[in-house]
Amino acid sequence: MKPSELQRDNAQYLWHPMAHPRAMKAEGGRPDIIARGEGCWVWDVDGHKMLDGVAGLWSSNLGHSCRPVRDAIVAQLDELPFFNTFRGTTHPRAIELSARVVDMMAPDGVAAVMFSNGGSDAVEGALKIARQFHKLRGQKDRSKFIALKQGYHGVHFGGMSVNGNTNFRRAYEPLLPGCFHLDSPWAYRNPWGLEGEALGQAVAQALERELVFQGPDTVAAFIAEPVQGAGGVIVPPANFWPLVREVCTRHGVLLIADEVVTGFGRTGQMFGTRTWGVQADLWCLAKGISSGYVPLGATAISRRVAEVFDADTTGAGQVTHGYTYSAHPVAAAAALATLDMLERDDIPARVREVGGPFQARLGGLVDRVPYVGNVRGIGLMAGIEMVADKATKAPLPKTSDLPARVAREAYRRGLMTRVSGSMMILSPPLVISPQELDFLCSTLEAAFDAVAT
Ligand SMILES: Cc1ncc(COP(=O)(O)O)c(C=O)c1O
């Protein structure tokens, strides 16, 4: 098909996630049609080459042409393209991958893993297991969930209900009852005007107050991302997660770490919770687990939670949850090869090495660009917040096309970025070289230089 025909059919037939169907039909509503990928680079359908500054969507951590992952997928297609893992059925790749994930996460206290198809699924599994855990222990009233504003936990009804951004909620309300949200540990904007340890402490105290207010015996879990990604790359102060862990333990509330973005190296540690030196009770994993080659999600279950299910003799511990494609053999094969690469090349160490200079260089945009108010990030995830007034931190009007104009300029110059509201979000493949990162930063600087308010 010719590019113009693809564009026409896209507008007519394809509804995009997070977009109005009319947007593609409107004048100038041309989507970026990405046709090919190699290493950290992608080409659009017109043959325009760009550095992939977003790793597909925080996913393609090993880049777009990782031969061992590709070979594992092809071999699996030849051996067994699909079989299910319901009840008494399984297959070798599912078993091998479960052992592999548990082995990798043994230092974090993980005992078992349940597979699914993506991040929203992984969250749903964690929320359901949390409620069931409490029921098995005779604490039947523990059904509520507490989460953070700006949090993103996918789009299923459970995940959407703990989602901390009303944009993702309004059209589908009413949502799950019993979900509550706290102000997040966001240094640039928080109601207390705090930063650092004082901010971490304030949010942990707010969590404890909310637990006491709700009645801790009614709360199943607190869920959060180790670093909030889609909500604006909000890196919490170092004391936040340890304090939250203490509060949850004190009140018998499970701690769910949504590691869909942070898992498998993005922060410079294999898991985001390791970045903060804490163990969760349940972990939501997806994206980087298979480097985006084939959809896969996983909910990792701590020893503490697994033991309760193992001890049940009443039948109530049966996990009445799962998907036709849970642990799909091709996805499991892709994940096994991905994890091999992550460990063989110690990708988290590489992220630590390049992440510091990357963050420092992007940080320079605050002084360089009149409308960049804040740059934040860790490892290879970064967010650039554009504002109407730097001195007052006044946000851009919702209708502002400034972020889109910067992204367009970057695209034209050979860099794929992602805009979310007033944020430009960057999450390049974790295998990106220092030279490619240099290209990313200089292209971005040039794009910002070229766009005036
Ligand atoms: C932290 C987090 N949780 C859950 C999800 C949902 O994942 P998926 O889009 O694979 O369903 C995402 C997606 O970006 C995410 O960032």
The ligand as an SDF file (V2000), in Angstrom:
LIG
                    3D

 16 16  0  0  0  0  0  0  0  0999 V2000
    2.9730    1.7330   35.1330 C   0  0  0  0  0  0  0  0  0  0  0  0
    2.0740    1.1320   34.0980 C   0  0  0  0  0  0  0  0  0  0  0  0
    1.1950    0.2160   34.4660 N   0  0  0  0  0  0  0  0  0  0  0  0
    0.3700   -0.3650   33.5750 C   0  0  0  0  0  0  0  0  0  0  0  0
    0.4290   -0.0330   32.2470 C   0  0  0  0  0  0  0  0  0  0  0  0
   -0.5100   -0.6740   31.2560 C   0  0  0  0  0  0  0  0  0  0  0  0
    0.1880   -1.5070   30.4010 O   0  0  0  0  0  0  0  0  0  0  0  0
   -0.4540   -1.9870   29.0250 P   0  0  0  0  0  0  0  0  0  0  0  0
   -0.5750   -0.7770   28.1590 O   0  0  0  0  0  0  0  0  0  0  0  0
    0.5380   -2.9980   28.5160 O   0  0  0  0  0  0  0  0  0  0  0  0
   -1.7600   -2.6230   29.3400 O   0  0  0  0  0  0  0  0  0  0  0  0
    1.3490    0.9160   31.8110 C   0  0  0  0  0  0  0  0  0  0  0  0
    1.4450    1.3020   30.3980 C   0  0  0  0  0  0  0  0  0  0  0  0
    2.1650    2.1790   30.0030 O   0  0  0  0  0  0  0  0  0  0  0  0
    2.1860    1.5330   32.7630 C   0  0  0  0  0  0  0  0  0  0  0  0
    3.0550    2.5010   32.4120 O   0  0  0  0  0  0  0  0  0  0  0  0
  1  2  1  0
  2  3  1  0
  2 15  2  0
  3  4  2  0
  4  5  1  0
  5  6  1  0
  5 12  2  0
  6  7  1  0
  7  8  1  0
  8  9  2  0
  8 10  1  0
  8 11  1  0
 12 13  1  0
 12 15  1  0
 13 14  2  0
 15 16  1  0
M  END
$$$$
